[in-house]
Amino acid sequence: MRILLSNDDGIHAPGIQVLASALREFAEVQIVAPDHNRSGASNSLTLETPLRTFVYPDGDIAVQMGTPTDCVYLGVNVLMRPKPDIVISGINAGANLGDDVIYSGTVAAAMEGRHLGLPALAVSLDGHQHYNTAAVVTCSLLRALQREPLRTGRILNVNVPDLPLDKIKGIRVTRCGSRYPADKVISQQDPRGHTLYWIGPPGEQFDAGPDTDFAAVEEGYVSVTALHVDLTAHGAQDVVAHWLTKTEVNKEW
């Protein structure tokens, strides 16, 4: 198995290095990752400036000022030859649950892999300690994919509790929960008296029902959620069509 491994925490983050070591026990792994932390970059793609790469002695590749999406795009299309069989993003420091997937560079890297026609996993740890646990879970999922390919056309968003492996209760297939809107902004003044703003923490859990990713991780289970790129609200199509007909908007020009 040939694996393209990326993340949004940066090439030196412990999560990606622990996972690379575990995957290299049975697969060929090429790391292509941002040269620094790009958390929250979502699916952003660099279009107005050129991208440079730096190759480390061990073959890992850092994309200077690159986003997670840039890294996977370059990795699949030019930097890994032959092309990878699968794209893996992670292990992220901190969970990507519920609405987090909208902003997550970790999930975006996997989404780009899927967009480029490859199966993809996004893996996150609900903390900063037990990366080895998340690595073992990821390797187990990959071996299962080798035995029985999963042809869903979706990515798998995997969130692992920050626990020793023997404390993990199992794996649950979940849906994304949701949060209350984030509304905290932290303001400071710089030495010249100008105001600086920091984006605050995410909102508290709103929908954390028993079948959600929030609930699974909180109860000690690995959460596996299938995600897709199509954002069309199919259930609203008829409502919008009826509204347009009723208001006769199309007759106003």
Disulfide bonds with the S-S distance in Angstrom:
none
